[in-house]
Every structure is written in C-alpha cells, then in structure tokens.
Amino acid sequence: MDSRILELFIKENSAWEDMITRQLKEIPLLDKLISRIVAEKKGIKEEMEKVFRHLKNDMCKQEKHMDDLKEELEKQQQYLALERKSHIGDSYSINALFSQKVLRERIREVEKSFVELKCNYLNYVATI
C-alpha cells in the first residue's frame, strides 16, 4: 500500500478516536444534567418519566456502540502500523482499504446517532 495513503488512514483514525473520546465524555454530563433536572421536578408526569428512561437506555446503547467502535479503531490502527512496518504487499492493501471504508461508515452512523441523542436530550430538557 502506498505509504501516503497509509499515513492518511492513520491520521484519519486518530482524529476519529479523539472525536469519540470527546463525545464519550459528554454523555455522562448530559446524563447528570437531565438526572438533576428530573430529580428537582416534583410530580413529573408518568409519560415524561418513560421518556426519561428511554433516553437513558439510548444513552447506554450509544456508549456501548462508541466503546466498541473505539476498539475497532485501535485494531485498525495496529493493523495499519504493522503494515507500515512490514511493507505488506498489495494483496493486503485491499483488506486495509475495505476495512477502512467499513470503519468510516460505522463512524458516520455512530456520529449521526450521537447527534440525534444529544438533540433528543436537549429537547427533553426544554419540555420539562
């Protein structure tokens, strides 16, 4: 594989790891915010309580997806670093390209779901 492409993949993955790490730090802050607001509201309607539990469940799922994705990014980074060191031939380059493309799609999905979750959380805060 061309070393320039390899280096770009490594930088791309590093940037994604940073983004996911920042977002993972943001999730507990959102949870604390909403948990505090819900605790302060006395006699919250049962329907609003269900929405709150649903959002918390979605947050746990999002964290799990992000943790899994970070593990996949680490594996890909290790694979790319190994390829950089060993100068593996073109037959493995296709694997690197395909795995990078799959990883890129998964990151887009996780990013989209994070933005939707955050939007839902903030909308929920506005309604209670």
C-alpha positions in Angstrom: 0.0 0.0 0.0 1.2 3.5 -0.8 2.7 4.9 2.4 1.0 8.3 1.9 -2.4 6.6 1.9 -1.4 4.6 4.9 -0.4 7.7 6.8 -3.7 9.4 5.9 -5.6 6.4 7.2 -3.7 6.5 10.4 -4.3 10.3 10.9 -8.0 9.9 10.0 -8.4 7.1 12.6 -6.6 9.2 15.2 -9.0 12.1 14.6 -12.0 9.8 14.9 -10.6 8.4 18.2 -10.3 11.9 19.5 -13.9 12.8 18.4 -15.3 9.6 20.0 -13.4 10.2 23.3 -14.8 13.8 23.5 -18.3 12.5 22.8 -18.0 9.8 25.4 -17.0 12.4 28.0 -20.1 14.4 27.0 -22.6 11.6 27.5 -22.2 11.5 31.4 -22.5 15.3 31.5 -25.8 15.1 29.7 -27.0 12.3 31.9 -26.1 14.3 35.1 -27.9 17.4 33.7 -31.1 15.6 33.0 -31.0 13.4 36.1 -30.6 16.6 38.2 -33.5 18.3 36.5 -35.8 15.3 36.7 -34.9 14.9 40.4 -35.7 18.6 41.1 -39.1 18.3 39.3 -41.6 17.0 41.8 -44.5 15.0 40.5 -43.2 14.6 37.0 -45.8 13.0 34.7 -45.5 9.3 34.1 -45.2 9.9 30.4 -42.3 12.2 30.9 -40.7 9.6 33.2 -41.0 7.0 30.5 -39.3 9.3 28.0 -36.5 9.9 30.5 -35.9 6.1 31.0 -36.0 5.6 27.2 -33.4 8.4 26.8 -31.2 6.9 29.5 -31.5 3.5 27.7 -30.5 5.1 24.4 -27.5 6.7 26.1 -26.3 3.4 27.4 -26.6 1.9 24.0 -24.7 4.8 22.4 -21.9 4.5 24.9 -21.6 0.7 24.1 -21.5 1.4 20.4 -18.9 4.1 20.9 -16.7 1.8 23.1 -17.0 -1.0 20.5 -16.0 1.4 17.8 -13.0 2.7 19.7 -11.8 -0.9 20.0 -12.2 -1.4 16.2 -10.3 1.8 15.6 -7.5 0.6 17.8 -7.4 -2.7 16.0 -7.3 -0.9 12.6 -4.5 1.4 13.9 -2.5 -1.6 15.0 -3.1 -3.3 11.6 -2.0 -0.1 9.7 1.1 0.3 11.9 2.0 -3.3 11.2 1.5 -2.8 7.5 3.7 0.3 7.7 6.5 -1.6 9.4 6.4 -4.7 7.3 5.6 -3.2 3.9 3.0 -5.9 3.2 2.3 -6.3 -0.5 -0.7 -5.1 -2.4 -2.7 -8.2 -1.8 -3.3 -6.9 1.8 -3.9 -3.4 0.7 -7.3 -4.3 -0.5 -8.1 -5.5 3.1 -6.9 -2.2 4.5 -9.0 -0.2 2.1 -12.1 -2.2 2.7 -11.8 -2.3 6.5 -11.1 1.5 6.5 -14.3 2.0 4.4 -16.4 -0.1 6.7 -15.0 1.7 9.7 -15.7 5.0 8.1 -19.4 4.0 7.6 -19.7 2.8 11.2 -18.3 6.1 12.5 -20.7 8.1 10.4 -23.6 6.0 11.9 -22.4 6.5 15.4 -21.8 10.2 14.9 -25.3 10.6 13.5 -26.9 8.7 16.4 -24.9 10.7 18.9 -26.1 14.0 17.4 -29.7 12.7 17.4 -29.4 11.5 21.0 -28.0 14.8 22.1 -30.7 16.7 20.3 -33.4 14.5 21.9 -31.8 15.1 25.3 -31.8 18.8 24.9 -35.3 18.8 23.6 -36.4 16.8 26.6 -34.8 19.3 28.9 -36.7 22.1 27.1 -40.0 20.3 27.6 -39.7 19.5 31.3 
